[in-house]
Amino acid sequence: MKITIVCEKNVATESEEGRRAYPQGMDGCLSAFLTAAGHGVACIPAGEDGVPGLTEEILEGTDVLFWWGHAYHGAVCDGLAEKVAQRVLRGMGLIVLHSGHDSKIIKKLLGTSCSLVWREAAEHERLWCVDPAHPIARGLGDFIDIPHEEMYGEPFDIPVPDELVYIGWFEGGEVFRAGCVFRRGRGKIFYFNPGHETYPTYHIPEVQRLLTQAAEYVAPREVAESIGCRHRAEFAIPVRKDGN
């Protein structure tokens, strides 16, 4: 499976805290565990000049696109956001991480502001699995603990998810729809809340497994079948013998 990671470089990711959390860069961390799972991974940097490296050729050859952005959402040109959205509608999988909720791409695909309540205080987050039979949650148990994370809370201005897999609870008492699947056209989108740039969330083994399984779940069906993903029949719609 061909995975492309778009990961923004900004003041926080390049700070001492950011480098301590991800010495090899956040994209390097994501790439390492996805590569270890047997997938082909390419990393494309994003920044104040947008994402010039995400060419149409790369986009067309991508099965699953990971998108992490924060400070420079406005720098992503409208034309690129439209191309990514159209590629999702034609079947490419999309995984939007953390502050990527504010990206032009997911707003275009979901049709809402995707606004939320937030507080940066390095709080404990517990991800409760509300759909333990879902392929994204396979083998991960009832919950995943994240020692330090930025609080994201409700109300979260998104459409009702097609599949809600995880709800996050924070020590301040807030809850949040933290792991949501949306279906748009032929494509699937997974939004995952954890991933502030100065906390080493993506080093947690359970989070790595969750994101790997999410990538395999949102991949185009023909790609998922070619790599033997186990979600093929689990979410299939049964067909009655009478044809109805």
N, C-alpha and C positions, 0 to 999 in steps of 0.2 A: 504494500500500500504506500502511495506517495503522499507524504504529509509536508505541508509548508507552514512554517511558524513565522508570523509577523509579530515582532516584539519591539516595543518602543524603548529608545534610550533617552533618558531625561536626567535632570539634576539629581533626582532622588535615586535612580538606579545607579548613577555614577558616584554617589556619595560614599563615605566610609561605611555607613550602615548598609547601603545597598550592596556594596562589594563584599561586605562581611557575610551577608545573607546568601549572595550568589557570586562566589569568587570567579566562576567561569561565565558569569552572566546568566540572567534568567532564561534566555533562549538556549544557552548551553545546557542548563539543567534539564529543561523540557526535552531538548533534542537527545540527551544522553539516555533517558529511560525509554523514550519512544524507539530509539535505534536499538536498544537492548531487547525490545520486544519484537524485533525483526522487521521494522518498517524503515523505508527510505525517507530521510528527513532533510529538508533545506530550510535555512533560517534567513529571513529578510528583515533588515533593520528598519525601524520607523523613527521619525524624529520631527524636528521643526520644519523640514522640507517635505514632509509627507512620507510616502512609501514608494520612492522612484524605482526600487528594485523589483517590485511586484508587477512584472510585465504580463501582457495578455497570454504569452506563450507559457509562462510558469503557471498562471492561473488555470489555463485550460488543461494542464497536465497534473493538476492537484486533485487528489481524492478527498482529502480533509484539510481544511485551513484552520489553524489556531490563530486567534487574534487577541493580543494583549496590548492595550494602549491606555494612556492616562492624561498627559499634559497637552498632547498635540492632536486631539481629535479633529479640530478645525483645519489642520494642515492637510488632512486627507482630502483630495479633490473629489468633487461630487461625481465626476465621471468614473473614477475608480470605485467608489462606493456602489454606483449603479452596476458596474461590471461584476463586482463580487456578488451583489444581490441576485443578478440574473444567473450567475453560475450556480448559486445555491438552488434557485428555482429549477435549474436543469439537472440537479442531482448531487452536486458537491456537498459534502458534510462541512459544517461550520461549528467550531467550538469557541465561544466568547468567554474570556476569563476576566474576572474581577471588574476593574473600572472600565473594561470594554463595553459595559452596559450603556455607556454614554457615547459610543461610536455611531457614526452616521450609518454604518452598515446595519447594525441590529435595529436601530430606530426605523430604518427604511423597511426592513423585513417584517417587523412587528407592528409598525404603524402607530406607536405610542411614544411618549417622551422618555420612557424607561427611567424616570426620576425615582429617587429613593432617599431615605434618611441615613446619615452616616456619622460616625465619630471615630477618629483615629486615636486609640488609647491602648493598643497592644493587649486586647482582651482575649480571654479564652473563648473559643467558639467550639460548640459541639454540633456536628452535623448528624442529625437524626435521619435514618433511612425510613421513608414512609412507603416505599414500594420494594420490599426485599426480594421480590421475584424478578425485578427489572434487571436486564443484562448489564447495565452500567454498575449496579451494586453487587454483582455476583461475587460471593466469597468474602464480603467486607463486613459482615456482622451488622449489629443494630445501629452503631454510631461510629463516627471518627472524631477524635479529639484533636483540635488544633490549638497549641498552647498560646500563641499570640497572633492576633489578626485584627484588621480594621473592621469595626462594626458597620454592617449594612443592615438596615431595618425597614420594616413596612411603615407606611404604604409604599409598595413598589409598583410603579405605573407600567404594568405589562398586561397583555391579554392573558386570559386563563391558560396556563400551560396545557399542551396536549398530554404531557406526561410529567408529573411531579415526582421526583426521585428522592430529593433531600430537602429538609428544612433545617436551617441553621438557628441555633440558640446561643445568645451571648450572655456573659456574666452580668451585664447591666439589665438583663431581663427581656431584651428585644428578641423577636423571631423574624425569620426572613426566608423566602422561597429561594433556597441556595443552589439547587440543582434541578433545572427545568429543561424539558425537551419541547421544541416547537417544530411542527411540520409545515413547510412552505413549498408549494409546488411538489417537485420530486425530491427535494432535499430535506435534511433534518438539521436542526440547530440545537446545541446543548449550551446553556448558560450555566457557569459555575462561579459562585461568589468569592471563594477564598483566593488570595494571591496578591496581597499588598507587597510592593517592591522591596520593602526593608525587613520583611519577615520571611524566614526560610520555609514557607509552607510547602513548596513544591519538592522539597527534599523528603517529606514524610512518605514512607513506603505505601501506606494505604491511599494517599492522595495520588501517587504515581500510578497505582493500579487502577484507581477509579478513572483517571484521565485516559489511560491506555484503553480501557474497556469502553469509554465514551467515544473515543476516536473510531474504534472498530464498530460501534453501534451506529454512528451517524454516517459512516462510509456508504457510498453507493452500493446497492444490493449486490450487483454483480461482483464488485470488489470484495465485499464481505464474504460472499460465497466462495470466492477463489482462495481466500486465506483461511477458510474453515471457521468463521465466526459462528458462535452458537446461538445467536439471536434470530437466526433465519425463521424458525418456525414459532418461536415464543410469542411474537407479536403479529403473526399472520392472522388475517381475518378468515374464519372458517367459511367454507362454501357449502351450502345445503345441497343435497342430492337432487332436489327439485329445481335447482338453478336459481332460487331466490335468496 
